[in-house]
Amino acid sequence: MSGDAMGQAARSGPVGVILSVDPDRFAQVVKAARRVGLTVTGEQQILGALSGTIAEDRIPVLEAVDGVESVDREQIVRLPPPDAPIQ
């Protein structure tokens, strides 16, 4: 295995993503996204938004699905407890 292949295998764990999709073809895009490996966790058809998890190395395939306008990784924000001192 080349260094690239080993690196890709290490990065293939599931990651949270948020997709902007064509709202006029929402149902078809959801089906196609599932076929390439997306586990759907939320659908907002009116907004043309979809959230889910997918193996990181499958993101380029997901981005190529017809009707997917953009794929963004979810950002996790951790807030300190309310009584924590200000840094």
C-alpha positions as CSV (number, residue, x, y, z in Angstrom):
1,M,0.0,0.0,0.0
2,S,1.3,3.4,-0.9
3,G,1.5,6.2,1.7
4,D,-1.5,7.9,0.1
5,A,-3.6,4.7,0.3
6,M,-2.7,4.2,3.9
7,G,-3.5,7.8,4.7
8,Q,-6.9,7.6,3.0
9,A,-7.8,4.4,4.9
10,A,-7.0,6.2,8.2
11,R,-9.3,9.1,7.2
12,S,-12.2,7.0,6.1
13,G,-14.2,7.1,9.4
14,P,-17.7,8.6,9.4
15,V,-17.9,12.4,9.5
16,G,-20.9,14.6,9.9
17,V,-21.9,16.6,6.8
18,I,-24.5,19.1,5.7
19,L,-25.6,19.2,2.1
20,S,-27.2,21.9,0.1
21,V,-29.3,20.2,-2.6
22,D,-31.7,21.2,-5.4
23,P,-35.0,21.5,-3.5
24,D,-36.9,20.7,-6.8
25,R,-35.3,17.3,-6.9
26,F,-35.0,16.7,-3.1
27,A,-36.3,13.1,-3.0
28,Q,-34.2,12.0,-5.9
29,V,-31.0,13.6,-4.5
30,V,-31.6,12.0,-1.1
31,K,-31.9,8.5,-2.7
32,A,-28.8,9.1,-4.7
33,A,-26.9,10.3,-1.7
34,R,-27.9,7.2,0.3
35,R,-26.7,5.0,-2.6
36,V,-23.2,6.5,-2.4
37,G,-23.1,5.9,1.4
38,L,-24.7,8.8,3.2
39,T,-26.6,7.9,6.4
40,V,-29.3,10.6,6.5
41,T,-29.8,12.1,10.0
42,G,-32.0,15.1,9.0
43,E,-34.0,16.5,6.1
44,Q,-35.1,20.0,5.5
45,Q,-36.8,19.8,2.1
46,I,-38.1,23.4,2.1
47,L,-34.6,24.7,2.7
48,G,-32.9,22.2,0.4
49,A,-30.8,21.0,3.2
50,L,-29.8,17.5,4.2
51,S,-27.6,16.3,7.1
52,G,-26.0,12.9,7.7
53,T,-22.8,11.0,8.1
54,I,-20.5,9.4,5.5
55,A,-17.0,7.9,5.4
56,E,-14.6,10.8,4.8
57,D,-13.1,9.2,1.7
58,R,-16.6,9.1,0.1
59,I,-17.2,12.9,0.3
60,P,-15.8,13.5,-3.2
61,V,-18.3,10.9,-4.6
62,L,-21.1,12.6,-2.6
63,E,-20.1,16.0,-4.0
64,A,-20.4,14.6,-7.5
65,V,-24.0,13.4,-7.0
66,D,-26.3,15.3,-9.5
67,G,-28.4,17.8,-7.5
68,V,-25.9,18.2,-4.7
69,E,-24.8,21.9,-4.6
70,S,-22.4,21.8,-1.7
71,V,-21.1,19.5,1.0
72,D,-19.8,21.0,4.3
73,R,-18.4,19.2,7.3
74,E,-20.3,19.7,10.5
75,Q,-18.5,21.9,12.9
76,I,-18.6,20.9,16.5
77,V,-18.5,23.7,19.0
78,R,-17.9,22.9,22.6
79,L,-18.8,25.6,25.1
80,P,-17.4,25.6,28.6
81,P,-19.8,25.1,31.5
82,P,-21.6,28.3,32.6
83,D,-19.6,28.5,35.8
84,A,-16.2,28.1,34.2
85,P,-13.8,31.1,34.5
86,I,-13.5,33.3,31.4
87,Q,-10.2,32.6,29.5
